[in-house]
Amino acid sequence: MTPAEGAPLRVAVVGVGHLGQHHARLWATMEGCRLVAVVDADAERARAIAGKYGDVASHTEAQRLVGGVDAVSIAVPTLAHKEVAIPFLEAGIPVLVEKPMAPTLEDADAMIGTASRTGTLLGVGHTERFNPAIAELARRVKRPRFIECHRLGSFAPRSLDIDVVLDLMIHDLDIALSLVGGEVKSVAAVGVAALTRRVDIANARLVFEGGCVANLTASRVSAAKTRKIRVFQRDSYLSCDCAAGALEHYRLEADAGSAQRPTIVHETVSVGPEEPLLRELSAFAAAVRGRAPFPVAGGEGRRALAAALAVARAIEESFETEE
């Protein structure tokens, strides 16, 4: 049940590791919200995170929260998303689950089906959608013809239960899907397991119905960190640095009836410094209160997951070709 207008939104975080602890930090400080509990399989870690924010309970079992919260953030390992999310959805408690929303489409469909049957909000944490630079990029993109994405990071011993496609590339797959809007017609991809048993660096080429092409590279074993997206469309080119929160826009402008060459106009777009995760949680809180739809609902998360799994299959097929 949605809390009464004016009453704080009681929120809990399930999984307070690398990313979940930031959910806890922000929920604890957001106006109109109150972090009431954190859950983690590591009892000591749960107590440590809870202890930072005053009167916050710590648990090792998520089901202890049912009946005592208005919404939950779920940031446990991907393999456990369905198991953790469905009891909350069954109880009518809105869920924000981190990306990727599930390891399989079957798990994603089970979560979406439960949310639909119970009329409960299910959001997926594709945080880059809430990056101010990406939001401004999306506002300026009309009919993209070519999209190029580079998301490169150094090695860190986390999220190793999934490959780089589900860990990192899925961010840019989600963005490309949202910018193009059409269906994916074909996927080609290659990948390498460099430092772990799973693919650590991958490149994918997606061709959309309508002709737009997206070329995406993701790595978690690179020396330098890069998070850039370039979009080319008729008479316009946009370059977005997701890490720096910077957007450059180049476009052709010509006076009507002029015989002169069109002028190339370069605009450096100023965007706000607000933390993307804070924007995401604020949007989720507003959706819980019924003020606005959440931009990345379960269906959007499933679409990104389906694209990521298609890339993973293409990589597997490339391995088979080598053999």
C-alpha positions in Angstrom: 0.0 0.0 0.0 1.3 3.4 -0.9 2.0 5.5 2.2 -0.2 8.5 2.9 0.9 11.8 1.3 3.3 13.4 3.7 4.4 10.2 5.4 7.9 9.0 4.7 8.4 6.2 2.2 9.8 3.2 4.2 12.5 1.7 2.1 14.9 -1.3 2.5 17.9 -2.5 0.5 18.5 -6.2 0.0 22.2 -6.8 -0.8 24.6 -4.1 0.5 27.8 -5.0 -1.4 29.6 -2.8 -3.9 26.4 -1.2 -5.4 23.8 -1.8 -2.7 25.7 0.2 -0.1 25.2 3.2 -2.4 21.4 2.5 -2.6 21.5 2.5 1.2 23.5 5.8 1.4 21.1 7.6 -0.9 17.8 6.3 0.5 19.0 7.3 4.0 19.4 10.9 2.9 16.6 11.4 0.4 13.8 13.8 1.4 10.5 12.0 2.0 12.1 8.6 2.4 13.4 6.6 5.3 15.8 3.8 5.2 14.3 1.3 7.6 16.4 -1.9 7.0 19.2 -3.5 5.1 19.6 -7.2 4.3 22.8 -9.0 3.4 23.9 -12.7 3.6 27.0 -11.3 5.5 25.5 -10.4 8.9 28.6 -8.3 9.8 28.4 -6.3 6.6 24.6 -5.7 7.1 25.2 -4.5 10.7 28.1 -2.2 9.5 26.0 -0.5 6.8 22.9 -0.2 9.0 25.0 1.3 11.7 26.0 4.2 9.5 22.5 5.6 9.3 21.1 5.5 12.8 17.8 3.6 13.5 18.2 1.1 10.7 17.6 -2.6 11.2 19.9 -5.3 9.8 18.8 -8.8 8.7 20.2 -11.7 6.8 16.9 -12.8 5.4 14.8 -10.7 3.0 11.5 -12.1 4.0 11.8 -10.4 7.3 10.9 -7.2 5.6 7.5 -8.1 4.2 4.9 -6.1 5.9 7.3 -3.5 7.2 8.4 -1.6 4.1 6.8 0.4 1.2 9.5 -0.4 -1.4 12.8 -2.3 -1.8 16.0 -2.0 -3.8 17.4 -5.4 -4.7 21.2 -5.5 -5.4 22.0 -9.1 -4.7 23.9 -11.2 -7.3 21.9 -11.6 -10.6 21.3 -15.3 -10.1 19.2 -14.5 -7.0 17.1 -11.7 -8.4 13.9 -13.7 -9.1 14.1 -15.6 -5.8 14.4 -12.3 -3.8 12.0 -10.2 -5.9 9.0 -12.4 -6.3 8.0 -12.6 -2.6 7.9 -8.8 -2.5 5.9 -8.5 -5.7 3.5 -11.2 -4.4 3.0 -9.0 -1.3 2.4 -5.9 -3.4 5.6 -4.2 -2.5 7.3 -2.2 -5.3 10.7 -3.5 -6.3 13.7 -1.8 -8.0 16.0 -4.6 -9.1 19.5 -3.9 -10.3 20.5 -4.6 -13.9 20.7 -7.1 -15.4 17.2 -7.9 -14.1 17.8 -11.7 -14.3 20.2 -14.3 -15.7 17.5 -15.7 -18.1 14.4 -14.5 -19.9 12.4 -17.1 -18.0 13.3 -15.5 -14.7 12.6 -12.0 -16.1 9.2 -13.2 -17.4 8.3 -14.7 -14.0 9.1 -11.4 -12.3 7.1 -9.4 -14.9 4.2 -11.8 -14.7 4.0 -11.6 -10.9 4.2 -7.8 -11.0 1.4 -7.7 -13.7 -0.8 -10.1 -11.8 -0.5 -8.2 -8.5 -0.5 -4.7 -10.0 2.9 -4.0 -8.4 5.6 -1.7 -9.7 8.7 -3.4 -11.0 11.6 -1.2 -12.0 15.0 -2.2 -13.3 18.1 -0.2 -12.3 19.6 0.8 -15.6 21.3 3.8 -14.0 22.9 5.3 -17.1 19.4 6.2 -18.3 19.4 8.7 -15.5 22.8 10.2 -16.3 22.0 13.9 -17.0 24.2 13.8 -20.1 22.4 10.7 -21.4 19.0 12.3 -20.7 20.0 15.3 -22.7 21.5 13.1 -25.5 18.2 11.3 -25.7 16.3 14.6 -26.0 18.4 15.6 -29.0 18.4 12.3 -30.9 15.7 12.1 -33.6 16.5 9.4 -36.1 19.9 7.8 -35.4 21.7 6.1 -38.2 24.9 4.9 -36.5 25.7 4.6 -32.7 29.1 3.8 -31.4 29.6 2.9 -27.7 32.8 2.3 -25.7 32.6 1.2 -22.1 36.0 0.2 -20.8 37.0 -0.3 -17.2 39.9 -1.8 -15.2 39.6 -5.2 -13.6 37.8 -5.4 -10.3 36.9 -8.7 -8.5 33.2 -8.1 -8.5 30.2 -9.2 -10.7 32.3 -12.1 -11.8 29.1 -14.3 -11.7 28.2 -12.8 -15.1 30.3 -11.9 -18.2 31.1 -8.4 -19.4 28.1 -8.3 -21.7 25.6 -8.6 -18.8 27.9 -6.6 -16.5 28.8 -3.6 -18.6 27.6 -3.8 -22.2 24.0 -4.1 -21.2 24.1 -0.4 -20.1 24.8 0.6 -23.7 22.5 -2.0 -25.2 19.7 -0.4 -23.1 20.6 3.1 -24.2 20.8 2.1 -27.9 17.5 0.3 -27.8 15.8 3.3 -26.2 17.3 5.7 -28.7 16.5 3.7 -31.8 13.1 2.3 -30.7 13.0 -0.3 -33.4 13.5 -4.1 -33.3 17.0 -5.6 -33.7 17.3 -7.5 -37.0 20.7 -9.1 -36.6 23.5 -9.4 -34.1 27.2 -10.3 -34.6 29.7 -10.4 -31.8 33.1 -11.6 -30.6 34.5 -11.8 -27.1 37.5 -12.9 -25.1 37.9 -14.4 -21.6 41.1 -12.6 -20.7 41.4 -12.7 -16.9 38.4 -14.7 -15.7 36.5 -17.8 -16.8 33.9 -15.6 -18.5 34.1 -13.1 -21.4 35.9 -10.0 -20.2 36.0 -8.0 -23.4 33.4 -8.0 -26.2 32.4 -6.2 -29.3 28.9 -6.4 -30.8 27.3 -5.0 -34.0 23.6 -4.7 -34.0 21.5 -3.9 -37.1 18.0 -2.5 -36.4 14.9 -2.7 -38.5 15.1 0.6 -40.4 18.8 0.4 -41.0 20.4 1.9 -37.9 23.6 0.2 -36.8 25.1 0.1 -33.3 28.7 -0.9 -32.7 29.4 -1.5 -29.0 32.6 -2.4 -27.2 32.8 -3.3 -23.5 35.8 -4.3 -21.4 36.5 -4.9 -17.7 40.2 -5.5 -18.3 41.4 -2.2 -19.8 44.0 0.1 -18.5 42.1 3.3 -19.0 38.4 3.9 -18.1 36.2 5.1 -20.9 32.4 5.6 -21.1 31.5 7.3 -24.3 28.6 7.2 -26.7 28.5 8.8 -30.2 25.4 9.1 -32.2 25.3 10.1 -35.9 22.1 11.2 -37.6 21.2 13.3 -40.6 23.0 16.7 -40.3 23.9 16.1 -36.7 26.6 14.3 -34.6 26.5 14.0 -30.8 29.3 12.8 -28.5 28.5 12.0 -24.9 31.1 11.3 -22.2 29.1 9.5 -19.6 31.8 9.5 -17.0 32.5 13.3 -17.3 28.8 14.1 -17.8 29.7 16.1 -20.9 27.8 16.4 -24.2 29.1 17.8 -27.5 26.7 18.5 -30.4 27.8 19.2 -33.9 25.1 20.1 -36.5 24.8 21.6 -40.0 22.8 24.8 -40.3 21.9 26.6 -43.5 19.8 29.7 -44.2 16.7 28.9 -46.3 17.3 29.7 -49.9 21.0 30.4 -49.4 23.5 29.2 -52.0 26.3 29.1 -49.4 27.7 26.0 -47.8 25.9 25.2 -44.5 27.7 26.1 -41.4 28.9 23.6 -38.9 27.7 24.6 -35.4 29.4 23.2 -32.4 27.6 23.3 -29.1 29.0 22.2 -25.7 25.9 21.3 -23.7 25.9 22.0 -20.0 24.3 19.3 -17.9 23.6 19.1 -14.2 26.1 17.3 -11.9 23.4 15.3 -10.1 24.4 11.7 -9.3 22.6 9.3 -11.7 21.7 6.8 -9.0 20.1 9.6 -7.0 18.0 10.6 -10.0 17.0 6.9 -10.5 16.0 6.4 -6.9 14.1 9.7 -6.9 12.2 8.6 -10.0 11.4 5.3 -8.4 10.1 6.9 -5.2 7.9 9.2 -7.4 6.6 6.1 -9.2 5.8 4.3 -6.0 3.8 7.3 -4.9 2.0 7.3 -8.3 3.3 10.6 -9.4 4.9 9.5 -12.6 5.7 6.2 -14.4 9.2 4.7 -13.8 11.2 5.1 -17.1 12.7 1.6 -17.0 9.9 -0.8 -16.1 10.2 -4.6 -16.2 9.5 -4.8 -19.9 12.3 -2.4 -20.7 14.7 -4.4 -18.5 13.7 -7.5 -20.3 14.3 -6.0 -23.7 17.9 -5.1 -22.7 18.4 -8.5 -21.2 17.2 -10.2 -24.4 19.6 -8.1 -26.5 22.5 -9.0 -24.1 21.7 -12.7 -24.3 21.6 -12.4 -28.1 25.1 -10.9 -28.0 26.3 -13.7 -25.7 24.9 -16.3 -28.1 26.7 -14.6 -31.0 29.9 -14.8 -29.0 29.4 -18.5 -28.3 28.8 -19.1 -32.0 32.0 -17.2 -32.8 33.9 -19.6 -30.5 32.3 -22.6 -32.3 33.4 -21.2 -35.6 37.0 -21.0 -34.4 37.0 -24.6 -33.3 
